[in-house]
Amino acid sequence: MEIRVKKLHEDAVIPEYSKPGDAGLDLTAISGVKDGYGNIVYGTGLAIEIPDGYVGLIFPRSSNSKTDLYLTNHVGVIDSGYRGEIMFKFRPRNTLLDARIHHVGDRIGQLIVIPYPKVKLVESDELSDTERGDGGFGSTGK
């Protein structure tokens, strides 16, 4: 599958897979600024043309565990109609001056593109029975 990607800035890095078998394409920070809410917003300088019927999901890389940051929305969704810059918004776990953060040039996240079904929800007074039923959090006992 080919997907068009546009560099919005000359320093932008076209995402690549690091190793064979990787699901996510690595995204690199080209900018980082603090917003008015204490978040650090990293830009990638890239826009992407996700095909209709697909969604781009952005996640922090596993190496993010070496920082004091968490992705504020935990998973970013890039809809097929979005043509703006791919950005990550991280929040520091603490506000210490020596907090470990990402820097411009770091690989900060990964992009996974997957198909999704179009569904039509149909209101119903009844749902089929299952073994689990309406058991919620922790109800499977595992």
N, C-alpha and C positions, 0 to 999 in steps of 0.2 A: 504494500500500500504506500502510495506517495502522498504526502501532505505538504502543502505550501507553507513556508515560514518566511516572515519578513523581518529583516533587521531594521529596527527603529533608531539604532545608534551604532556608530562604527565599531564600538568596543564589544558589541553583542557577540555571543558565542553560540553557534548553531548547535543544538543539543545532539548528543550521541549516546549510544549505549556503551557502557564501560567494558562489559565483558559479554561473550556469547551467552545467550540464555537470559540476559537481564530483561525484565519487563518494563523498566522505567528508563527514559532518556534523561540524562543529567542536565540540569539547568544551572547556569552560572550567574551570580550577582554582578551587575556592572554599576550599581548605585545602592546606597543605603542612607535613609534619612529617618529621623525620629519625627513621628506625627504628634499632634496635640493631645493624644491619649496615652503617650508613653510607649507606643509600639514602634518597632523598627521596620520600616517598609523598604524592601529590597526590590529593585527593578532588574529585569533580565534584558531589557532592550529589544524584546522579541514580541511579535504578534504572530498568530497562527490561524490557519484556515481549517478548522475541524469540519469534516464532511457531515452533511445531514445524516442523522441516524447514529452518530457517534458522539462521545463526550470525552473531553480531556480532563483527567483528574490529576491534580498536583498534590504531592505529599512531600514532607521534609525527607531528606536522605537519612539513613540510619545513623550516619556520623553526627547528625544533629544532637544525639545524646551526649556528645562531648561538649556541648555549649550549655548555656543557661537560658535558652530560648525555647518557646513552644509556638507552633503555628496557631494563630488565634482562631481560625475556623476549622482547624484540624485536617480538613481535606478541601482543596480548592476545586471548584467546578468551572470548566471552560466550555460553555455551550457553543453549538455550531454557529450561532449568529454573532458571537463576540469577536471583534477584530482589534481590541485594544491590547496594551502591553500586558504580558504575563508578569504578575507581581506576587510577592510573598509578604505577608504581614505577620511578624513574629512579636511576641511579648516576652520581656525578660521575666524569669521566675522570681528573681529578686532584683533589687535596685542597687546592689553593691557596685562601687566604682570599678572593681576588678572583674566584673562579670565577663564570662567567656561568650563572645558573640561571633557572628560571621563577618567577614571582610570582603570588600570588593575584590572580585577574582575567585572567590570560593565557590565551589559547587554547593548550592544551598537546597536544592530540591530535585524532584524527578517528576516527569510527565508520563502518564500512562493513558493511551487512547484506546477506548473500548466501545463496541457497539452496545446499543440499548434498545429494547423493544418499545414501541409506542403502544401504550395501553389505554383502554377506555374503561373507566370505572363505572360499574353498574350498581346502583343502590339496591340493596336487598334487605328484607326483614330477617333472613336466615342465612347462616354460613354452615358449611359442612362440618361434621364432627371430626376431631383428631385426637390422638392419644394425649397430646399436650393440652389441648383445649385453650382456655384463656389464662393459663399459668404464665406469669410474667418473669421478672428478674430472678434468676437462680432456681426456677421451678423445675429444671431438668435434673437437678441434683448433682451436676458435674462441675 
